[in-house]
Amino acid sequence: MKCPDFERLMLFLDGELSGEELSSIEEHLDSCSSCRRVVESQRMLEKSWRDDFAFPATMEFRRREDQLFRRIHRRSRWKMLVPAAAGIIAALLGVKLIMNAGPSIDRVSAIARSMNEDHTMEDVEAPGTDRSEAAPEELLEEESGFRTMSDSMHQPGMTGSTEQTAAGMDSSSTPVRTAAGESASRSVAADEVEEVSQEATEVFLERGSGGAVAGECVGDLPESAEPAASFETAPAGELEDGSEGLVGSGNAAYRSIENQISLDSDTAGLSLAETVSSTVAVEQDDQESISSGIVAETGEEGEELQLEQAQTCFCYPDDSFYGYAEDITVCMVFDSLGMPDSSTAALLDSLSPCWRDYIQYEFKDTVLVIPLADVNDLVLHGGSMPAEMME
Amino acid sequence: MLLGVLLMTAMAEENPDIDLLRKAKNGDRDAFGELFRKYEKRVFRVARRMCGSDDEAWDITQDAFIRAMEAMDRFDPQYRFFTWMYRITANLAINYSRKRKRRGEVHFEEAYSAEGQQVTRAQLADRAATEQLAEAVSRAVEKLSPALRAVFVLRVDQQLSYSEIAESLDIAIGTVMSRLNRARSRVREELGSMLGEFE
């Protein structure tokens, strides 16, 4: 009998042959040492590889299990309030928001007012601060559903506040400090600026999205300090997703809250979970204060905090701040490669870690004007299984 | 059609792992723990074999469970749950590999040639020689394309049958066979004369 080819021998090795085919190969192997050596060597090399594997310690699995459960649970709580929370993130972090006309504007303004009233620090304008500005009228979308338009009015890489402020939130009539750059630091020592910036940059690089972390503030903010500078300068390709780093910022401001960490989320690109993680990573005071953007509330775990006009948020120590708002339409910008800008990426990250599998590269040179709830659907139920198994 | 949908729904309901997943999603810590422990090692191992670093393997493992939870309503009861988990894991690992490739990163060690280092059958009884061979195989596997590597890992490491691999990767059995054959041939080529005595 002629020697079977390698593939046939491997079918034999894998136990995928039966009947006559199997017996004929067995018969052949009895008499052919060459084929026997092929099968045997393959068996040996595969076994040696298979056996050469060490799992991490069981403790590590348990730790990961616990970590993952908390992450999922946090996410599921998050999803219950997804339109709301993402909306607030969007408003705070720089997704270019377009508010539907009507009550939602009032609600968000109310949050802003409430926050503003709660904010007792003496504010000074930070270097590079940029006042809020209404989103382009062209982007206003009255209808629900998807709408795409040319990207001409929004280029990825546009800097921050000029593109990220909610339409209708007129800074002259409403003392809004939620908008990027509107709240300002009063005191950060120069050496701490560098230290905190470095830390935030590390978080930024590690997580693949941007964000500013303002640490405990002591001393006076030097005029030369440029708090946000480090967050804007992640070189191309350094982020995990290969994107160019944080764009759309330029106006991070420090706020000083005594003995607690404050996060100025007005830089684009930091999701809520990351914001809070960053807080935890730094330090929190014993009152379990959570500070996100201009949100600075203190409460016990699970305590319901009432904001003006029945706005509800929850305070979870070491976890997240959840706010409530709805009827929000977001504007998502994708470049010619289908890559979202950092604000859009932050929003998507906050909805699902797997969004790239669904919509990356789907929308090239596109601005999607879309209700927040639909973004959620798009991310969570948007496509079939990804990654065609291409060689 | 309605009957079919109902049947599929009923089958999905009967899948104990989907039940666990659903309970876990609703905050049942015990259910989550049971499910995680049932699949953690398989998922981690495939991820680790596919990507070459523990850190990435952990990321993939965690993402796989999250992904399963998010997509459980789309779980097709005609598949087995474990092959579905394999599919999610393999897809995530492939995506990670591609992203890494686009970034020009290499997790695995430098290219390695095993030429000239023959391992005899007698030496294979020796632990050091076995490890040496295993390392050489690892390096060869790492050079495979993600698609070939996925098939190789599922067959050789996880010892799935061809039909289970086909189900896991959503490809035809013929494709499994051809990819596996190519993967094995390339691994042997990489090993070169290390397999001297056997060839």
Contacts between the chains, C-beta under 8 A, distances in Angstrom:
chain1	res1	chain2	res2	distance
A	6	B	181	6.8
A	6	B	184	7.5
A	6	B	185	6.5
A	7	B	177	6.9
A	7	B	181	4.4
A	10	B	180	7.0
A	10	B	181	6.4
A	10	B	184	6.0
A	11	B	177	7.4
A	14	B	155	6.8
A	14	B	161	7.9
A	14	B	162	7.1
A	15	B	161	7.9
A	16	B	161	7.3
A	16	B	162	5.6
A	37	B	197	7.9
A	37	B	198	4.4
A	37	B	199	6.6
A	38	B	198	7.0
A	38	B	199	7.2
A	40	B	198	6.3
A	41	B	195	5.0
A	41	B	197	7.9
A	41	B	198	3.1
A	41	B	199	6.8
A	42	B	184	6.9
A	42	B	188	7.6
A	44	B	121	7.8
A	44	B	124	5.7
A	44	B	133	7.5
A	44	B	198	7.6
A	45	B	133	6.0
A	45	B	137	5.4
A	45	B	187	7.5
A	45	B	188	7.9
A	45	B	191	6.9
A	45	B	195	6.9
A	46	B	137	7.6
A	46	B	156	4.8
A	48	B	124	7.2
A	48	B	130	4.7
A	48	B	131	7.6
A	48	B	133	4.6
A	48	B	134	4.4
A	48	B	137	6.7
A	49	B	133	7.8
A	49	B	134	4.9
A	49	B	137	4.0
A	49	B	138	6.4
A	49	B	141	7.3
A	49	B	156	6.7
A	49	B	157	7.4
A	50	B	156	6.3
A	50	B	157	5.6
A	50	B	159	7.8
A	51	B	130	7.5
A	51	B	134	7.1
A	52	B	130	7.6
A	52	B	131	6.2
A	52	B	134	3.4
A	52	B	135	7.4
A	52	B	138	7.2
A	53	B	45	6.6
A	53	B	48	7.6
A	53	B	49	7.7
A	53	B	157	7.6
A	55	B	41	6.3
A	55	B	44	7.0
A	55	B	45	7.3
A	56	B	44	7.7
A	56	B	54	6.6
A	61	B	37	7.7
A	61	B	40	5.5
A	61	B	41	7.8
A	61	B	44	7.7
A	64	B	40	7.8
A	64	B	58	6.1
A	64	B	61	7.1
A	64	B	62	6.7
A	65	B	32	7.6
A	65	B	33	6.3
A	65	B	36	4.7
A	65	B	37	7.3
A	65	B	40	7.0
A	67	B	62	7.7
A	68	B	36	7.1
A	68	B	62	4.9
A	68	B	65	6.0
A	68	B	66	7.5
A	69	B	24	7.6
A	69	B	29	6.1
A	69	B	32	5.1
A	69	B	33	7.6
A	69	B	36	7.8
A	71	B	62	7.3
A	71	B	66	7.5
A	72	B	24	7.3
A	72	B	25	7.3
A	72	B	32	7.5
A	72	B	65	7.5
A	72	B	66	6.2
A	72	B	69	6.3
A	73	B	27	5.8
A	75	B	66	7.5
A	76	B	25	6.3
A	76	B	26	7.9
A	76	B	27	7.1
A	237	B	103	6.2
A	240	B	99	7.8
A	241	B	99	7.1
A	242	B	99	6.5
A	242	B	102	5.8
A	242	B	103	5.2
A	352	B	70	6.5
A	353	B	63	5.9
A	353	B	66	6.2
A	354	B	63	6.5
A	354	B	66	7.1
A	354	B	67	5.3
A	354	B	70	6.9
A	356	B	95	7.5
A	357	B	91	7.4
A	357	B	92	8.0
A	357	B	95	6.5
A	380	B	70	5.7
A	381	B	74	7.8
A	385	B	87	6.8
A	385	B	88	7.9
A	385	B	91	6.3
A	385	B	170	7.0
A	386	B	91	5.8
A	386	B	95	6.8
A	387	B	91	4.3
A	387	B	94	5.0
A	387	B	95	5.4
A	387	B	98	8.0
A	389	B	90	7.9
A	389	B	94	7.2
A	389	B	147	5.0
A	389	B	150	6.9
A	389	B	169	5.4
A	389	B	170	7.1
A	389	B	171	5.7
A	390	B	147	6.2
A	391	B	145	5.1
A	391	B	147	4.2
A	391	B	148	6.4
A	391	B	179	7.3
